[in-house]
Amino acid sequence: MKIKGIGIDITKNSRFNNKALVNRFLSPMEKTYFSKLSSHEQIQFSASCWAGKEAIIKATNKKYGLKTISILRDNCGAPKIFINEIHEKRIMLSIAHEKEYTVAYVIYLDKV
């Protein structure tokens, strides 16, 4: 496996207290997950999706529409990436939260 690209993004969580903004970039798959969360969890999830998508675009150097990327969680809580609803195994994503900020780091592999 060879690393094809890396990307990182950081965002302020308070930006995502606006549901109109969130609806502009969450995919349909993410909106289903989002609707089941508490208010605090929705802000954290939205910030994670935003930072993750920005890091993915930087790492892959592709102009994806934000709604074509879905960041969901597996049974252990680790991020799973879908592009156009297809599981993308070449994208490795790590997300970290702090009280006011969320950061996402992506490694994009050329092969799995």
N, C-alpha and C positions, 0 to 999 in steps of 0.2 A: 504494500500500500504506500502510496506517495501522497503527501499533502499538496493539494492543488491550490488552496487558498485559506486564509484566516480572516476573521472579522470580529469586531467588538463594538458594542454600543452600550451607553449608559443613559438612563432617563430618570427624571424626577417623578416619583409616584403620584404626587398631587395633580399632575396634568390629566390623570385618567379618572377624575371624579366627574367627568362630563360624559354622559351616556351617548350624546349625539356624536361626539368625537369617536368614541369607542365603536359605534355602529358603522363608522366609515372604514374601519380597517379589519374588524374581526370577520373571519370566514364563517360560512354557515355551520361548519363543524364546531368551530370555537364558540359560536353564539349558543349552541345547545348546551355545551359544558358551562359557559358563563352564567346562563339563566338559573343554574342550580346552586350557585355560590352565594354566600353572604355578601353584604355591601363591601366590607373590608377585603374579602377574598377577591371580589370582582375587580377592585382597584389593582391589587397585586397581580392578578392574572392578566389584566389588560396591559399593565406595564411590562410584564414578562413577554407577552406576545409582541408588543411594539419593539422592544429592545432585541428580542430574538429575530424578528423579521428583518430589522435593519442590519443586524450582524450577518444574517444569511445572505442578504443582497450584497453586502460588502465582500464576504468570503467567496461567493460564487461569481461575482462580477456580472450578474445577470439582472435584467430589469423586470423582475417579477412584479405583478400587481399584488398589493398587500393582502387582498382577499383570496389570492390563489395559494398562499402559504397558510398552513394550519399547524399550530403548535399545541399538541395535546399531551396528556400524561399517561404513562403506562401504569401497571398495578403498583409499582414501587414509588411512583411520583416522578420518575425521570421523564424528561421531554421526549416526545416522538414527533418527527417532522413529516408533514404530508405536503406535497406540491401537487396541485390539481387533484386532491384526494388520493394520491398514490404515495405510499410510504417511501420516503427517501432515506435510504440507509447510508448514503455517503456523507450526510451532514451530521456532525456531532455537535451538540449544543449543551452548554452549561449555563445555568442562570443562577444568580445570587441576589438576595434582597438585603437591604439595610433599611432602617426606619424610613428614610426619605428617598432612597434611590434603589434602582434595579439595574443590574449589569448583565449582559449576555455575551458569551464568547463562543465562536463557532470555528470548527475545523472542517474544511471541505476536502474529502478524499477523492482521488481520481478513480479508484476502484474499491470494492468491498471484498 
